[in-house]
Amino acid sequence: IAAQDNVIVFNNGSGQTATLPQITTANQGIQYYIKNIGTGVVTLTGSTGHENFIDAQQTLSLSQGDSVKVMGIALLTGFEWLVLSYYNV
């Protein structure tokens, strides 16, 4: 997932891993809406070596029809991805 993306739609027949970009003080508050319309599961992860958690979880799986809206937030030390909304079919 690129920093300039806002809405990401996956339509894959096989599994896919989507890595969120690194959160910094310059882009904290950035939001992404991600939807999976394909039959393959999309595994959403935080950026390697930085914010490795999405609502305190290592990954978030999106099956066909699932969608999520996430926002990068600042913590006392570091950053994390926060789930704002999640729709599970």
C-alpha positions in Angstrom: 0.0 0.0 0.0 1.5 3.4 -1.0 1.4 6.5 1.1 -0.7 8.4 -1.5 -3.4 5.7 -1.6 -6.8 6.3 0.2 -9.0 3.5 -1.0 -7.6 0.1 -1.9 -9.7 -2.7 -3.4 -8.3 -6.2 -3.7 -9.8 -8.6 -6.3 -7.4 -11.6 -6.1 -8.2 -15.3 -6.5 -5.4 -16.3 -4.2 -4.1 -14.9 -0.9 -2.4 -11.6 -0.7 -0.4 -9.7 1.9 -0.9 -5.9 2.1 1.6 -3.9 4.2 0.6 -0.5 5.5 3.2 2.2 5.1 5.3 3.6 8.0 3.6 6.2 10.2 5.7 9.3 11.0 4.9 12.6 12.8 4.3 14.1 9.3 1.6 11.7 8.2 0.0 10.6 11.5 -3.7 10.6 11.2 -3.5 9.1 7.7 -6.4 6.9 6.9 -7.0 4.0 4.5 -10.2 2.2 3.4 -9.4 -1.4 2.3 -12.0 -3.8 0.8 -11.5 -7.3 -0.5 -13.9 -8.3 -3.3 -11.8 -11.3 -4.4 -12.0 -14.9 -3.3 -8.4 -14.9 -1.8 -7.8 -13.8 1.7 -6.0 -10.4 2.2 -3.7 -10.3 5.2 -3.1 -6.7 6.4 0.1 -6.0 8.3 1.8 -2.9 9.7 5.1 -1.8 8.3 8.0 -4.0 9.1 10.2 -2.8 11.9 7.9 0.1 12.8 4.2 -0.1 13.7 3.8 -3.9 13.7 0.3 -3.8 15.2 -3.2 -3.1 14.1 -5.3 -2.6 17.2 -2.7 -4.7 19.1 -2.8 -7.6 16.6 0.0 -8.7 14.3 -2.3 -9.0 11.3 -5.9 -8.5 10.2 -7.4 -10.9 7.7 -10.0 -9.8 5.2 -12.1 -12.5 3.5 -14.2 -11.9 0.4 -16.6 -9.0 1.1 -14.8 -7.8 4.2 -13.6 -4.2 4.6 -11.7 -2.1 7.1 -10.9 1.6 7.7 -7.6 2.2 9.5 -5.8 5.3 10.8 -2.2 5.8 11.8 -2.0 7.2 15.3 0.8 8.4 17.6 1.3 6.7 21.0 3.4 7.9 23.9 6.3 6.1 22.3 6.0 5.2 18.6 2.9 4.7 16.4 0.2 2.2 15.8 -2.6 1.4 13.3 -6.1 1.9 14.8 -9.2 0.2 13.3 -11.9 2.8 12.9 -14.4 0.5 11.3 -14.5 -3.2 10.3 -17.2 -4.9 8.2 -17.1 -8.7 8.2 -19.4 -10.5 5.9 
